[in-house]
């Protein structure tokens, strides 16, 4: 796993994909979970992130002693995925009762992913398993 990076400065190359992931996080969650997940991402509760073809996995320190593991799987493709392209899961108890909304840990993972895209927008192609990016 890799420690999440925090962007700095005002000119980041991945502003558009970063913003789009944040919109996706809001679309996937209710306002309460979204607010708490955003707070987790901003306060350093996301301990690790792994971005691999087809899946992002994050370890998030919640209220319990053991961190939760949230993952966001995505269908292969190009560009920003739509909600229907994602499958989200988390090891927290809220994941079983989400009622169509992503838990706060998944939201935190998406916000952390957003920061990674802000710094290195090419990671979107890695996550989407976009083999066309290799031939450019």
N, C-alpha and C positions, 0 to 999 in steps of 0.2 A: 504494500500500500504506500501511498505517497501523501505527505502532508499537504493540505490544500494551500494554494497560493492566494495572496491578497493583492489585487491590482493597486497600482499607485500612478499618479500623474493624471493628466486630463485627456491625453490623446492615446487611446487604446485601439488597437487594430480590429478588435472583435466586438465593437459596440452593438451592432445590429443583432448578431446571433445571441449575445448575452441578454439583450433586452427581450428578445423573442422567447428565451427560456423562462425568463421571469413572468412573462404573460402566460406561458403554458402552466407554470406553477400556480398562478392565480386561478386559471381555468380548471385545474384539477382539484382544487381544495376549496373548503368553505372559508369565510373570512377569519374565523378564530384560529383554525389550523394554519392558514396562510401567515397570519401575523406571528404566531409562535415559531413556525418553521423559519421564517425570515430572521427572527431574533436569534434562533439557534445558529444559523449560518453566519450572522454578523458577530456573534459573541465568542466564536471559536469552538463551539460545541461539536462541529464536524472535525473529527480527529484525523481521518484518512479518506482518500478518494482514489479509486482505480477506474480509469477510463479505458475500456477495451472494446473491440468490435462487437456491437450489439448490446452492450450492457455497461452501465455505470454502477459501481458499488461504493457506498460510503458507510463509515462507522461514525455514529453520532452518540455523544454522551448525553443521555437524557436524565431523568430524575432518579433512576436506579443506578446501582453501582456498576453493572455491566453495560457497555455501550450497545446500542441497537444497530442492526445492519439493515440498511435500506438499499434497494436496487431498483433501477429503472432500465428495463429492457426495451429495445427499439427495433422495429423492422428495418431491414436494409433499405437504403435509398439515398437520395441526395437532398440537400437543403434541410430546413428545420422540419422535424416531424410534427404531425398533427396528434391530437389527443388519442385518436383511434389507433395510432401507430405504437403506443406505449403500453407496457404492462409494468405496473409498480407493485412492489412488495416490501414489507418491513417485518422485522422480528418483534416489534412492539405489540402489546395487547390491542391497541387501537386499530391495527391493520385488519383484524377480523370483523370489526364493527364499523367500517368506514362509510358504509351507505353510499358508495359512489364517489366519495371524496378521498383524496390522498391524505395520509397522516402527516403530522408536522415534521416527522423525520424525513419523509420523501420530499417534502417541500424544501427542507434544509439542504438535502442532497441536490435538488435542482438549482437552488441559489448558489451553491458551491460550484456546481457545473457551470453555471453562468459566469462566475468569476474566472474559471479556467478558460472558457471561450473568449472572454474579454482579453485575456493575456495572449492566448494562442488559438485563434479561430479555426485553425486546421484540425483541431481536435473534434470538431463537429463531423468531419468526414471519417475520422477514426471511429467515433461512436456509431455513426450510421452505417459503418462497414461498406463505405462507398469505394469500391475498387477502381472507379473511373478516376479518382484523385491521384492514383499511382501513375497513370499514363499521361498526365499533363506535363 
